[in-house]
Amino acid sequence: MNSLAKPGRWEKFFWPVLAAALLLAVWHYSVVWTATKVFPSPLSVEKGLAELLRKHVLWADIGDSLRRVAIGFGTAAVVGIPLGLTLGWYPAANQIVNPVLQILRPISPIAWIPVAIIFFGIGDRAATFLVFLGAFFPIVVACVSGVSNVPSIFRRAGRNFGLSPAQILARVVFPAALPQILIGLRIALGIAWLVVVAGEMIAVDSGLGYLVIDSRNSGKRYDLVVAAMLLIGLIGLALDIGFRRLEKIRSVRWGFRS
Amino acid sequence: MSTHASVTTSVPGVKLQMEHVGMVFARDGKSVPVLEDINLDVRDGEFVCVLGPSGCGKSTLLNVMGGFLSPTSGSVSIDGQTVHGPDPRRILVFQERGVFPWLTVEGNIGFGLSKLSSTESRQRIAHYVQMTRLQGFEHTYPSDLSGGMKQRLQVARALAVNPDILYLDEPFGALDSVTRFIMRGELLRIWQTERRTIIFVTHDIDEAVQLADRVVVLSSRPAKIQDVLSIDIAHPRNLSSPRYLEHRDDLLKKIGLAYAV
């Protein structure tokens, strides 16, 4: 078989499953051979996961994390998209605001934790604020570059058909930039999910991040720590797959062809 | 005719008038002249091809006519009114990628029709879908259309708003030669039924001889009108008739390419 041939259906599943199985085997035998008492084997993690699922508090933790992401990410989108579109539309405004954005952008949301606690106290709002910060900048940047990358031919066509500047923004620039905006939103959602876990380790006492740190602090239950980590990974993957479905919508699909 | 401040005297039958149009771009602190003293009258319903070598300023000329650029000297007037900006009464068709990829064929054709009632705009769309032979593709997105269909769609979108002038900027330049040939026939058919004034920019001599009532030959940069050639052959034109070949040779000579290769 050469590399141009289409892989069979079974191969699409076989190789990834094999890779995962190998990883699990390496993990298992590393634990066995090093005879570690601290780090859990895959089997004890599996038992830990089952234990977590039996306790109803897990669902509350998942719900809390998802809620914080929804609010923080949602607010970032609601504020960031109009701001980014405006800055992209008025390059003069962008030149004024951009330096500030570029300084704030590389600051990890984790560094904001003390400030967030001063602003909002220990609690939900501090964690949600961190999620907002993590998601806000990628959204703004994607909107700015999305708008400024709109081919001038589209704007000229809009002007030619007698559209006002506001109509050009709504009917030409926004739909033309939408694929890039969606990519920005997807990156922002991934970051939001990273940040919520970190925020929950410090600012609140619920959520998956809290579950990780609490499992360690109360009795060094590393089986539960790793189980919670795996859950975080799986939910993050599910969020990403869910978001990618938006790319299949007909009016944006043109922007996602390779 | 009485003279009015912004209204130049309009000559009956003349649709578009360019008087001493010059265009100078500022590039890296230097001024680059692109158009020089262009004088041209285009009659109502006329098909004019603007022919010139690549990069000579043909597109600039079209953008000045369309009101997207204002000339540094001279003026353009349409129906006696000086052009100050783009206007839905004259639509520019671009070389490629001019259609909106986020709209279907129907959505593209209806783009300029938001002021019409929905019944009226539906009728318009249906009419121009027919005219440009896009039946069956009403709900298709441009990414699923061929290059020729996309250009027909752009023409349909332009015609739908009922413009009196169509500016075409090398509209078939990105198509393969067979499709280009077919598209010329389609454009002539549309022009003959709709009778709009068409100003068609091209660097293809055959295209000019096949389509135009008159061919305006531009010099290389800065573009001046080197010659204007009337092509008095009835459509459909026989591409191997002696008259056709004569005009073609004439144009080749004027562009300075005859027997050069």
Boltz contact constraints between the chains, C-beta under 6 A:
constraints:
  - contact:
      token1: [A, 153]
      token2: [B, 94]
      max_distance: 6.0
  - contact:
      token1: [A, 153]
      token2: [B, 98]
      max_distance: 6.0
  - contact:
      token1: [A, 159]
      token2: [B, 86]
      max_distance: 6.0
  - contact:
      token1: [A, 160]
      token2: [B, 86]
      max_distance: 6.0
  - contact:
      token1: [A, 160]
      token2: [B, 91]
      max_distance: 6.0
  - contact:
      token1: [A, 160]
      token2: [B, 92]
      max_distance: 6.0
  - contact:
      token1: [A, 161]
      token2: [B, 88]
      max_distance: 6.0
  - contact:
      token1: [A, 161]
      token2: [B, 112]
      max_distance: 6.0
  - contact:
      token1: [A, 162]
      token2: [B, 88]
      max_distance: 6.0
  - contact:
      token1: [A, 175]
      token2: [B, 102]
      max_distance: 6.0
  - contact:
      token1: [A, 251]
      token2: [B, 102]
      max_distance: 6.0
  - contact:
      token1: [A, 254]
      token2: [B, 101]
      max_distance: 6.0
  - contact:
      token1: [A, 254]
      token2: [B, 143]
      max_distance: 6.0
